Amino acid sequence: MARVVAETANGTVTFEAENGRKLVLCLEDNGVDILHRCGGNARCTTCRVEVISGEVEPMSEVEKSILSVKPDVTEKTRLSCQIRVVGDLHVRVINQASVKGIDPGPRPSE
């Protein structure tokens, strides 16, 4: 199990996450109302997080491609639907349903 610290609009949430699971699902299952408008398919970028610290796998070409067209990303910006938990993480959640006032979107598949 990995320890995940998520900075959200509602404060910091800390929880244990199963290694190998998508970060977006770990966040949602632990009460973070993260957006995922495309259902976890790396198309919409609403599930962006800033990786403050921790271990993440390298970015795929699909993720690089979609993030390259967004003006407000940094080298620490990742899509939580494309990150598999592999170790402890500290992230900042960028878009939440409660802040944007919209439905989070269809739940991504495991």
One Martini backbone bead per residue (centre of mass of N, CA, C, O) as a GRO file, in nm:
protein
  110
    1MET     BB    1   0.100   0.035   0.017
    2ALA     BB    2   0.015   0.373  -0.030
    3ARG     BB    3   0.075   0.711   0.031
    4VAL     BB    4  -0.174   0.971   0.002
    5VAL     BB    5  -0.151   1.319  -0.076
    6ALA     BB    6  -0.427   1.558  -0.104
    7GLU     BB    7  -0.476   1.862  -0.245
    8THR     BB    8  -0.763   2.059  -0.188
    9ALA     BB    9  -1.028   2.279  -0.169
   10ASN     BB   10  -1.102   2.119   0.126
   11GLY     BB   11  -0.819   2.009   0.167
   12THR     BB   12  -0.648   1.752   0.319
   13VAL     BB   13  -0.589   1.418   0.192
   14THR     BB   14  -0.535   1.099   0.355
   15PHE     BB   15  -0.421   0.778   0.213
   16GLU     BB   16  -0.456   0.451   0.115
   17ALA     BB   17  -0.306   0.273  -0.168
   18GLU     BB   18  -0.317   0.062  -0.421
   19ASN     BB   19  -0.113  -0.089  -0.605
   20GLY     BB   20  -0.196  -0.022  -0.959
   21ARG     BB   21  -0.389   0.199  -0.932
   22LYS     BB   22  -0.570   0.450  -1.022
   23LEU     BB   23  -0.565   0.762  -0.903
   24VAL     BB   24  -0.855   0.860  -0.963
   25LEU     BB   25  -0.988   0.627  -0.796
   26CYS     BB   26  -0.854   0.681  -0.525
   27LEU     BB   27  -0.965   0.960  -0.488
   28GLU     BB   28  -1.269   0.902  -0.515
   29ASP     BB   29  -1.273   0.668  -0.288
   30ASN     BB   30  -1.162   0.924  -0.081
   31GLY     BB   31  -1.357   1.196  -0.145
   32VAL     BB   32  -1.260   1.305  -0.423
   33ASP     BB   33  -1.406   1.537  -0.669
   34ILE     BB   34  -1.285   1.456  -0.939
   35LEU     BB   35  -1.236   1.511  -1.254
   36HIS     BB   36  -1.367   1.289  -1.553
   37ARG     BB   37  -1.513   1.348  -1.842
   38CYS     BB   38  -1.385   1.088  -2.026
   39GLY     BB   39  -1.336   0.829  -1.831
   40GLY     BB   40  -1.010   0.781  -1.853
   41ASN     BB   41  -0.884   0.857  -2.178
   42ALA     BB   42  -0.694   1.107  -2.233
   43ARG     BB   43  -0.884   1.376  -2.354
   44CYS     BB   44  -0.962   1.627  -2.136
   45THR     BB   45  -0.780   1.700  -1.857
   46THR     BB   46  -0.956   1.721  -1.578
   47CYS     BB   47  -0.752   1.513  -1.398
   48ARG     BB   48  -0.549   1.699  -1.300
   49VAL     BB   49  -0.219   1.702  -1.154
   50GLU     BB   50   0.017   1.783  -0.907
   51VAL     BB   51   0.338   1.670  -0.856
   52ILE     BB   52   0.515   1.715  -0.570
   53SER     BB   53   0.560   1.406  -0.478
   54GLY     BB   54   0.708   1.114  -0.593
   55GLU     BB   55   0.613   0.818  -0.758
   56VAL     BB   56   0.620   0.790  -1.119
   57GLU     BB   57   0.551   0.709  -1.413
   58PRO     BB   58   0.600   0.752  -1.716
   59MET     BB   59   0.497   0.924  -1.978
   60SER     BB   60   0.293   0.896  -2.223
   61GLU     BB   61   0.224   0.985  -2.542
   62VAL     BB   62  -0.072   1.055  -2.496
   63GLU     BB   63  -0.029   1.246  -2.258
   64LYS     BB   64   0.171   1.439  -2.392
   65SER     BB   65  -0.013   1.528  -2.624
   66ILE     BB   66  -0.251   1.654  -2.460
   67LEU     BB   67  -0.074   1.848  -2.278
   68SER     BB   68   0.063   2.019  -2.515
   69VAL     BB   69  -0.225   2.196  -2.562
   70LYS     BB   70  -0.179   2.318  -2.280
   71PRO     BB   71  -0.098   2.624  -2.120
   72ASP     BB   72  -0.117   2.526  -1.784
   73VAL     BB   73   0.145   2.350  -1.782
   74THR     BB   74   0.380   2.138  -1.629
   75GLU     BB   75   0.620   1.906  -1.535
   76LYS     BB   76   0.399   1.823  -1.291
   77THR     BB   77   0.181   1.749  -1.488
   78ARG     BB   78  -0.097   1.520  -1.461
   79LEU     BB   79  -0.290   1.234  -1.523
   80SER     BB   80  -0.479   1.042  -1.309
   81CYS     BB   81  -0.571   0.824  -1.534
   82GLN     BB   82  -0.239   0.755  -1.597
   83ILE     BB   83  -0.185   0.683  -1.299
   84ARG     BB   84  -0.004   0.450  -1.123
   85VAL     BB   85   0.036   0.325  -0.827
   86VAL     BB   86   0.392   0.288  -0.683
   87GLY     BB   87   0.377   0.506  -0.446
   88ASP     BB   88   0.428   0.762  -0.282
   89LEU     BB   89   0.210   1.064  -0.267
   90HIS     BB   90   0.199   1.419  -0.372
   91VAL     BB   91  -0.093   1.613  -0.445
   92ARG     BB   92  -0.267   1.840  -0.666
   93VAL     BB   93  -0.587   1.925  -0.722
   94ILE     BB   94  -0.730   2.104  -0.991
   95ASN     BB   95  -1.020   1.951  -1.045
   96GLN     BB   96  -1.352   2.006  -0.918
   97ALA     BB   97  -1.685   1.965  -0.905
   98SER     BB   98  -1.754   2.166  -0.667
   99VAL     BB   99  -1.610   2.411  -0.808
  100LYS     BB  100  -1.739   2.389  -1.110
  101GLY     BB  101  -2.048   2.274  -1.102
  102ILE     BB  102  -2.009   1.967  -1.199
  103ASP     BB  103  -1.999   1.677  -1.322
  104PRO     BB  104  -1.738   1.452  -1.321
  105GLY     BB  105  -1.822   1.192  -1.468
  106PRO     BB  106  -1.733   0.904  -1.579
  107ARG     BB  107  -1.621   0.627  -1.454
  108PRO     BB  108  -1.341   0.487  -1.449
  109SER     BB  109  -1.164   0.228  -1.520
  110GLU     BB  110  -0.944  -0.010  -1.397
   0.00000   0.00000   0.00000
